[in-house]
Amino acid sequence: MYTINRSEKKSIRSAFGKTLVELGAENSNIVVMDADLACSTQTQMFAKAFPDRFFDCGIAEQDMIATAAGLAAAGKIPFVSSFAMFATGRTYDQIRNSVCYPEFNVKIIGTHGGVTVGEDGASHQALEDISLMRSIPNMTVIVPADCQECAEVIRFAAKNYGPMYIRIPRTNVCDVFPQDYEFDFCTVDVLKEGTDVTVITNGETLAEVLEASDVLNSQGYSVQVLNVPVVKPLDGATIIDCVKKTKFVVTVENHSIIGGLGSAVCELLAEYYPVPVHRLGVNDTFGQSGKSDFLMDYYGLTSEKLVLSIKRQIDKYRLVYKG
């Protein structure tokens, strides 16, 4: 079950920070590292609670990842955090060769993902981070949608071995899941059943998709909605089972349509169950400076714009494939 409360949005970064503190009290092997952005990423909470286990590496993200690999080799569980742009792009070589190749137990949390970084502009808006991380062997990629799911994902990361990349946004998000929500690493969430189209999404666009689906359903369209927080490894079996009911897919993501969730779904379906797929996201371009709400609207990721886009795609599909 889910509910969307637009009137009260919460900081998903704060949920991340608070969960780190809880985990730090439970496990003395957990250490946290940041690249001079502890106030923004909210790792400052852990720094205050456990100063001896917090390391501010300064604006030296590559050194931070290499140091995290060393700590992991010594039996620690490093949670490494910075803006998603710098946590993945600037450090790609270190993540590939020092973390994933030896399969060290390093957790990389990229905050400020997607266009909702806002006024910081294209240089800080990570639209390629999921693409970069899912292409590396041994790397797990997870994109939580709200505070509850984020907290559950961070707990999962602490308890399960292996390199992980977890991406969260800068913006506050509305609650989607109840407090008793349990994150299932292995299985996609089927949040709404439908027969016209399967809409696949994750992260902060989940709430937008759910609102859009409510409007579309009221207009006579039947929309199935899947929440896919785990982009890699992808639960292909559930996705294919759902797509068999609709024969048509739309993916929605606050990321480039190249290499992210949409690409993962296309790769899966092209190989095992070919059906038409339309990807909604950022169309092979850089972001730009602006208010986060404006940018979500500009790139077609608000519920209002999604209603128009999904409706247009369903009508097109009916015309081309059903006559």
Secondary structure, DSSP 8 states (H G I E B T S, - for coil): -----TT-EEEHHHHHHHHHHHHHHH-TTEEEEESS-HHHHTTHHHHHH-GGGEEE--S-HHHHHHHHHHHHHTT-EEEEEEEHIIIIITTHHHIIIIIITTT---EEEEESBSGGGGGG-TTT-BSSHHHHHHTSTT-EEE---SHHHHHHHHHHHHHS-S-EEEE--SSEEE--S-TT----SSS-EEEE--SSEEEEE-TTHHHHHHHHHHHHHHTT--EEEEE--EEES--HHHHHHHHHHHS-EEEEEEEESSSSHHHHHHHHHHHHS---EEEEEE-SS----S-HHHHHHHTT-SHHHHHHHHHHHHHHHHHHH--
